[in-house]
Amino acid sequence: MFSDFQRRLAISPTSLHTVAVIVVIAWVIGGRANPTTSDSMVGLWALLPDGVIRAGWLNHILAIITAVLVIYIIRELNVSNVLLRLNSRTISFTFAALITSCFFLHGFQPGYLVMLFCTLSLFPLFNAYQQDNSAGNAYITFLYLGLSAIVFPKMIWMTPIYVLSFYILRALNPRSACASFLGLATPFWIVGTIAFCSENMSIFNTILYQMIDFKWGGYTLHSASQTIMIWMTFVIFVLGTVDFYMRIYLDKTRTRVIYNVVILHGAAYFLLLLLQPISSLTLLPVTLVMTALMGGHYISNDDTTLSNILVCLFSVLLIVMFILNTWIL
């Protein structure tokens, strides 16, 4: 009965529209989640109006708008870089299904801005592939990384991963390295200048301190539903990664290199989740993006009995998790 469920899901032109309608209904039915996390007072987030950072309809609407915007960005990222071997929107609706199932993420929080900026950074990053003059792409890529670090200062530790990504994409040279530094420094230069002119350097100093203020432990702070969703996300990412390397010869060279970068970023985010579990709700949204890229690749490009069973199983689990999250929270 479900032998061709995966294939129909991957190639149907209405799959994304159907999922989009389901997502909106699910978010409305789910109501408003509490956006407060352990990182709700980091970076410049604490300076936003209470109506934005506290639970309420404005907070809920901003979360929906940001999620929909990221879904659209992922779709454009897929189209512009031809990430899949067939015309499919599986990456977009995989992300939509994942973030909808995470009811505890339905409130606007720092992780949403980190997710937005990091997803936008993938456009210039991927466009830098084998470019001799990649300084412009390097500047924009690290500008987005700097913006995410202003919101969540520990994102600064992703800098080596982005530098390594440019090396993998064969776009790292002295000019792009200098442009990277300037792009990363620009948001801090602006914030520092504003803080200095307003004679309130404590804001800027707090951001710098939070970069190295690691808080270990916190593995028991997650609810059961949060722990299950994190592990499910990890399993989907690993499954997509293994399948990619098993069938890597079927992808074009540029696609292989891009997915190597995606896997590198995904592994780095999961490592941060492991080392800083207290910040997991801030890091999880951007981790979902990397998982969707790998999961969507697996769903659209693999078509075996096992993959059909796994896709059906994960679909049921996501639905069950959303129902449980709504009921519990």
C-alpha positions in Angstrom: 0.0 0.0 0.0 2.8 2.4 0.9 5.4 1.0 -1.5 5.4 4.1 -3.7 4.6 6.6 -0.9 8.1 8.0 -0.9 8.3 8.5 -4.7 4.9 10.2 -4.9 5.8 12.4 -2.0 9.1 13.4 -3.8 7.8 14.1 -7.3 4.3 15.4 -6.6 4.1 19.2 -7.5 1.5 19.7 -4.8 3.5 18.2 -1.9 4.9 21.4 -0.7 1.5 23.3 -1.0 -0.2 20.5 1.0 2.5 20.5 3.7 2.3 24.3 3.8 -1.5 24.2 4.5 -1.0 21.5 7.1 1.8 23.5 8.7 -0.3 26.7 9.1 -3.2 24.7 10.5 -0.9 22.9 12.9 0.7 26.2 14.2 -2.7 27.8 14.7 -4.1 24.7 16.5 -1.0 24.3 18.5 -1.4 27.8 20.0 1.4 29.8 21.4 4.5 28.3 22.9 6.6 30.0 25.6 9.6 31.5 23.7 11.7 31.8 26.9 14.9 29.7 26.7 18.2 29.6 28.6 19.5 32.0 25.9 16.6 34.4 25.9 18.9 37.2 27.4 22.0 36.7 25.2 23.4 39.1 22.7 21.2 41.9 21.5 18.1 39.8 22.0 17.5 41.2 25.4 17.1 44.7 23.9 14.1 43.8 21.8 10.6 45.0 22.9 8.8 42.7 25.4 6.0 42.1 22.8 8.6 40.4 20.6 10.5 38.3 23.1 7.6 37.4 25.5 4.9 34.9 24.8 2.0 36.4 22.9 0.3 36.6 19.5 3.0 38.9 18.1 5.7 36.5 19.1 3.8 33.6 17.7 3.2 35.4 14.3 6.9 36.4 14.0 7.8 32.8 14.6 5.4 31.6 11.8 6.7 34.3 9.4 10.3 33.5 10.0 9.7 29.7 9.6 7.8 30.3 6.3 10.6 32.6 5.1 13.2 30.0 5.8 11.1 27.4 3.9 11.1 29.7 0.9 14.8 30.4 1.2 15.5 26.6 1.3 13.4 26.2 -1.8 15.4 28.9 -3.6 18.6 27.4 -2.4 17.6 24.0 -3.8 16.6 25.5 -7.2 19.6 27.8 -7.6 22.1 25.0 -6.8 20.3 22.0 -8.2 20.8 20.0 -5.0 18.5 17.2 -6.0 18.7 14.9 -9.0 15.0 15.4 -9.8 12.5 18.3 -9.6 11.4 18.0 -6.1 10.7 20.2 -3.0 11.4 17.5 -0.5 14.0 19.6 1.3 11.5 22.4 2.0 8.7 20.2 3.3 11.1 18.1 5.3 12.1 21.2 7.2 8.5 22.3 7.5 7.5 18.9 8.9 10.4 18.9 11.4 9.9 22.4 12.8 6.2 22.0 13.0 6.6 18.8 15.1 8.8 20.8 17.5 6.0 22.5 19.3 8.5 23.9 21.8 10.1 26.0 19.0 6.8 27.7 18.0 7.7 30.8 19.9 10.0 33.5 18.4 13.4 33.2 20.1 17.1 33.8 19.3 17.3 30.5 17.5 15.0 31.8 14.8 17.3 34.7 13.9 20.3 32.4 14.0 18.5 30.0 11.7 17.5 32.8 9.3 21.0 34.3 9.1 22.8 31.0 8.8 20.4 29.8 6.0 21.0 33.1 4.1 24.7 32.6 4.5 24.5 29.4 2.4 23.7 31.3 -0.8 27.0 33.2 -1.1 28.9 30.3 0.4 27.7 27.9 -2.3 28.1 30.5 -5.0 31.8 30.8 -4.1 32.5 27.3 -5.5 35.8 27.4 -7.5 35.7 31.2 -7.8 39.1 32.9 -8.1 37.5 36.2 -7.0 35.3 35.0 -4.1 36.0 38.0 -1.9 32.4 39.4 -2.3 30.8 36.1 -1.5 33.2 35.6 1.5 32.3 39.1 2.9 28.5 38.4 2.7 28.8 34.9 4.1 30.7 36.1 7.1 28.5 39.1 7.5 25.6 36.8 8.1 27.7 34.7 10.5 28.6 38.0 12.3 24.9 38.9 12.5 24.0 35.5 14.0 26.9 35.9 16.5 25.5 39.3 17.6 22.2 37.5 18.4 23.9 34.3 19.9 27.5 35.1 20.6 28.7 31.5 20.7 28.1 31.3 17.0 31.5 32.9 16.6 32.9 29.5 17.2 31.5 28.5 13.8 34.1 30.7 12.1 36.7 27.8 11.5 33.9 25.7 10.0 33.0 28.5 7.5 36.7 29.0 6.7 37.1 25.2 6.1 34.0 25.3 4.0 35.6 27.9 1.7 38.6 25.6 1.5 36.4 22.6 0.5 34.7 24.8 -2.1 38.2 25.7 -3.5 37.5 29.4 -2.9 39.9 30.2 -0.1 42.7 32.7 -0.9 44.2 35.7 0.7 41.6 38.1 -0.7 38.7 36.0 0.5 40.3 35.5 3.9 40.6 39.3 4.4 37.0 39.8 3.1 35.9 37.1 5.6 37.5 38.9 8.5 35.9 42.2 7.4 32.5 40.7 7.0 32.6 39.0 10.4 33.8 42.2 12.1 31.2 44.5 10.5 28.3 43.8 12.8 30.5 44.0 15.9 32.0 47.3 14.6 28.5 48.7 14.2 27.3 47.6 17.6 30.5 48.7 19.3 30.2 52.1 17.7 26.6 52.6 18.8 27.5 51.4 22.3 30.4 53.8 22.5 28.5 56.8 21.2 25.6 56.1 23.6 28.1 55.6 26.5 26.8 52.1 27.2 29.7 49.8 26.5 28.3 47.2 28.8 26.1 45.9 26.0 29.1 45.3 23.8 31.3 43.9 26.6 28.5 41.5 27.5 28.4 40.1 23.9 32.2 39.6 24.0 32.0 37.8 27.4 29.2 35.5 26.3 31.4 34.2 23.5 33.6 32.4 26.0 31.0 31.9 28.8 30.5 28.2 28.4 28.0 26.5 30.7 28.6 22.8 30.9 26.0 20.3 31.9 22.3 20.7 31.5 21.7 17.3 29.9 18.7 16.7 32.2 17.0 20.0 31.5 15.2 18.8 28.4 11.7 17.4 28.4 11.1 14.0 27.0 9.6 15.4 23.8 12.6 17.7 23.3 15.0 14.8 23.8 13.1 12.6 21.4 13.1 15.3 18.7 16.8 16.0 19.0 17.6 12.3 18.7 15.2 11.9 15.8 16.8 14.9 14.0 20.2 13.3 14.6 19.1 9.9 13.2 17.6 11.6 10.0 20.8 13.5 9.5 23.0 10.4 9.9 20.7 8.4 7.6 20.9 11.0 4.9 24.7 11.4 5.3 25.3 7.6 5.0 23.0 7.3 2.0 24.7 10.3 0.3 28.1 8.7 0.6 26.8 5.3 -0.5 25.4 6.9 -3.7 27.8 9.8 -4.1 28.8 8.7 -7.6 25.3 9.6 -8.8 25.6 13.3 -8.0 27.4 15.9 -10.0 30.8 17.1 -8.7 29.5 20.5 -7.6 26.6 18.9 -5.7 29.0 16.5 -4.0 31.2 19.3 -2.8 28.2 21.4 -1.6 26.8 18.4 0.4 30.2 17.8 2.0 29.9 21.4 3.3 26.4 20.8 4.5 27.5 17.6 6.3 30.4 19.6 7.9 28.0 22.3 9.2 25.5 19.8 10.4 28.1 17.8 12.3 29.4 21.0 13.9 25.9 22.0 15.1 25.3 18.6 16.6 28.7 18.9 18.3 27.7 22.2 19.7 24.4 20.7 20.9 26.4 18.0 22.6 28.9 20.4 24.3 26.3 23.1 25.1 23.0 21.3 25.8 21.8 24.3 27.8 21.7 26.2 24.5 20.0 23.4 22.5 16.8 25.2 21.8 18.8 28.1 20.3 20.9 25.7 18.1 18.2 23.3 17.2 16.4 25.4 14.5 19.5 25.8 12.3 20.3 22.2 12.9 16.9 21.3 11.5 17.9 23.2 8.3 21.0 21.0 7.8 19.0 17.9 8.7 16.3 18.8 6.1 19.0 19.2 3.4 20.2 15.7 4.1 16.8 14.2 4.7 15.3 15.8 1.6 18.2 14.4 -0.5 17.6 10.9 0.9 13.8 11.0 0.3 14.0 12.3 -3.2 17.0 10.3 -4.5 16.6 6.9 -2.8 13.7 4.6 -3.7 13.9 1.2 -2.0 11.6 -0.8 0.2 13.7 0.1 3.2 13.6 3.9 2.4 9.8 3.7 1.9 9.4 2.1 5.3 11.7 4.6 7.0 10.0 7.6 5.4 6.5 6.2 6.5 7.9 5.5 10.0 9.4 9.0 10.4 6.2 10.6 9.1 4.1 8.8 11.7 6.6 9.6 14.4 6.5 13.3 13.5 2.7 13.4 13.6 2.7 11.6 17.0 5.3 13.9 18.4 3.3 17.0 17.4 0.2 15.6 19.0 2.0 14.7 22.1 3.8 18.1 22.3 0.5 19.9 21.8 -1.2 17.8 24.5 1.7 18.0 27.0 2.5 21.7 26.5 
